[in-house]
């Protein structure tokens, strides 16, 4: 049986990393590439505020090509969808049959993706769908996934969590009303180590800024020449609740 070639939506966060782990355990799936959207004005991942260079290093760590899509700032849904249509055409041209997403339980986000792909011949797949998030969070930490919180919504979670490690201590002190995977937009992450990585990515946190109602943390490699920049990177209305 021919393997299904899959493009994985890659936000740089833990859910994307766990979706990769899940897909690689399916013998009928071949992951062809990672897909990341960047805020072109700030050169960072949409909403996560992660530098492009770090995402490229993630792709190298998992041994996959990275498809980089630059979005304008500000970016309307119409502009976002235009950029995604170009991705769909490339997906078809490269004989990729499906696109995978790390969504967990938000029905409106899933429905939107399904509508966008409905007439394209590209199958949307959701390898983490409906896994209980407390169970999922514990398993991520136990297996060795390591991440830092790069964006916090202070309306939902105290700003002191910005820059925290996503680990057992974090899960223990997380308020009971906050989803432990941040699926409701409470926080977003950058994964710097995972069982799927060939090596850990050393990072430290530097500048913290607040913009558009969110607290963003800048992660860099130790020792790099550091020029503070505004790391806020909000894009479409869909990006602030997914791919943590």
N, C-alpha and C positions, 0 to 999 in steps of 0.2 A: 504494500500500500504506500502510495506517495505521501510524503510528509507535507503538512500544511505549513506554508511559509507565513510568518506573522511579523507585523510591525508593532513594536511595543511603545506606547505613549510613555515618555520618561520625563518626569517632573524634577528629578534629582532627589525626590523624597523617598521615605521608607515604604510606602505602598507600592510605588513603582518597582523598587528593589525586591519586594516580596512577590510581586506579580512575576518578575523575571525568574525568581527561584521556583515558583509554582509551574510556570510554563516549561522550564527546562526539565521538569520531572515527567512531562508528558511525552512518550516516545513517538507520538504522531505529530509533534510540533517542532518546527525549526524557526528559531527567532532570527529574522533577517537583518534587523536594524532597530535602533532606538530613535524615537522622534521627540525632539524638544523644541518648544517655542520660546523665543527670547524677546524681551523688550529691547527693540533696536536702539532706543534712546539711551538706555542705561547699560546695555550689553549684559543683561542678567536674565535668569529664568523668570518668566511671568509669575508674579506673586511670591515666589520663594526667595527672590532677591539673591540667588546664587550666581556667582561669577561664571562666565562661559568657560574659562580655562578649567575650572573645577569639574564642570560637567563633562568636558572632553576627557579629563583624567578618569572620571567614572567609567566612561565608555571604553577607554583603554583597559581599565581594570577588569571589565567583564568580557573583553575581547569582541566587541561588536561595533560596527560603523554607527556613527551618529548623524542623523538627519537634522540639520539646524534650520529652523524657520524663524526669520526675523519679523516681528510684528511692529507696526508703527505705534507711536505714543502721542496722543491718546489713540486707542483702538476701539472702533465700534464693532458690534457683532457682525455687521455686514463686511467690514474689512477682515475680521478674523475668519469668517467663512470663505471669503475669497482666497485667502492664503491656504486654507485647508483644502479647497478644491484643487489647487496645484499639487498638494501632497497626494491626494487621491489619484490624480493622473500619474504621478510618479510611481505610486504603489502598483497600479495596474501594469505600467510599463515594465516593472521589475518582477512581474509574476508573483506578487504577494497577495495571498487570498484573504487575509484577515488583519484587523487591527485590534490590539488588546489594550485594555484600560484597567487601572488599579482601583476603580470605584468599589465602594463597600456596600452602601445601602440607600443612597439618595436616588429615588425613583425619577425625579425630574431630570437629573444629569444623565442617567442612563437612557431615558426616553429621547432626550435631545441627541445623543450620539447615534442612537438607532435610527432616528429620522434622517439625520445627515448622511448616513451610509445606506439608507434603505434602497435607493435606486442605482447604487454604484457597482454592485457585484462584490463589494468588500464586506466581509462578515465582521461585525463587532463582537468581541468576546470579553468576558469579565471573570477572570480566574479567581478573584477573591470575593465574589458577590455573596452577600449574606453570611459570611463567616462572622460569628459573634466577635465584636471588636475587643472585648476584654480578653477573650481567649487568644485572639490574634496578636494583641499587643504583648501579652506574656510570652507567647511563643517566639516572636521576633527578638525580644530581649534575651531569652534563654538560649537561642540558637547562635547569638553573637552578632546580630545586626546592631550597628552603632550609628547614631545620627545626632545632629544638633538642631535645636529649634531656631530657625532663621526668620520666622515671622510669627507674631502673636497678635490676635485680635483682643485688645485690652477691654473691650466691652464684654468679653466672655471669659477671659483668662487673665490673671494679674500679669502686668508687664514684666515683673521680676522673673518670669519663666523664659523670657527672651534670651537665647544663647545657651539654655540648659541642655544637658545631654539627655537623650531619650534612652533611659535606662530604668532599672528596677526602682531606684530611689525616686526618679521622676514619677513613675506610675503610682508609687505609694503616696506621694504628697499631692497628687492631682485631685482637685475637688471632685466629689462624687457625681456632680451634675455635668461634668465635662467628658465628652467621648474620649476614651483613651487612645484612639487613633486620630483624633482631631477631624473627623469626617464632616462635622458641621462648620468647619472653617475656624475652629478655635486656635489652631496653630498649623504651621507647615515646617518641613524639615529638610535637611541635607544629609544624605547618607555618606559617611566617610569610611565605613567598613561593613562588610557583609560576607556571609559564607560563599557568595558568588564572586567576590573580588579576588584578584590575584595578589593584591597587597592593600594594606590600609593607606588612606590618604591623610597625611598629617595636616591638621587645621587648627587655627586659633581664631577666636572672635575678636573683632576690633570695633569699628564704629557702630553705634546704635542710633537709629533715627526714627522719628515718628512722622508719618505722612499718610494722608487720606484715611486717618483713623486706625492705622496699623503700626505696630512696632516692628522694625526690620533690623536684623543683625547681619553685619558683614563678616563672612568667613574668608580667611586667606591661609596660604601656606606659611609656616614660620620662616622668617628670614627674607621674604620677598620684599622688594621695594614697595612701600605702601603709600598710595595717594588716596586720601579720603574722598569718597564720592557718594552722592545720594544713592542709597541702595534700594529705595522704594521702586517697585516694579509691577504695579497693578495693571491688569489688562482688561479682559472681558469679564462680564458679570458671572460667567461660569467658573472662572479660575479661582475665586476666593473661597471655594468650598470643597475642593477636591485635590487629589494627588498630593497628599501630605507626606 
